[in-house]
Amino acid sequence: MSFEPHRWVALAHIVRPRGNKGQVAAAVLTDFPERLAGLREVFLGRADGEGSPPHPTAVKSCWLNPHRPAQAVFHFQGCSTIADAERLRGLHVLLPLEQRVPLPARSYFVSDLIGCTVFELPAEIPAITSAPRSLLSAPEVLGVVREVQFTGESGAGTPVLAVDAPQGEILIPLAEDICTRIDVAARRIEAVLPEGLRGLNRKDSE
């Protein structure tokens, strides 16, 4: 039996036992690690949907490792020995999708952007043309978002959408003046590409 991966959000990935009392060390996957300490129940399972469905598990305690900011230490109910902790190695700490942290307007989860179809809108419509206006303004399918890349120091720069297109990869900055409309429910992103962006992508691929 498997579950639907898109119905769950992965908060952490259990990497190994920690200590001899059943605690586990986990790599933090969420952008909101501060919420981990307040969790009282999570689901443990595989993020790829393989194996048994995620099962609810009570959290006795959780704290962030001050020496390793990207690591959290969990102690789950019923896990009291190294052997118990070892059985959790490789599992993910999950929550149902509806329990994700609400985001501000124009902010998106990376998992929601991946798989979206990107449509290119014309930058402007000529005032005089013999073609029907509806045809000129119709968006063109560019491709599908494969990943979101982060640039700059500590990922502080503008994220970039890596789009799989028939002519090859296209890198599109995730900026409001470029990605003018994002509808994650419809799995659709509308973009107005700056002049020369396609040529820049071709140059980078050479």
Buried (B, 14 or more C-beta within 10 A) or exposed (E): EEBEBEEBBBBBBBBEBBEEEBBBBBBBBBEEBEBBEEBEEBBBBBBEBEEEEBEEBEBBEBEBBEEEEEBBBBBBEEBBEBEBBEEBEEBBBBBEBEEBEEEEEEEBBEBBBBEBBBBBBEEEEEEEEEEEEEEEEEBEEBBBBBEBEEEEEEEEEEBBBBBBBEEEBBBBBBEEEBBEBBEBEEBBBBBBBBEEBBEEBEEEEE
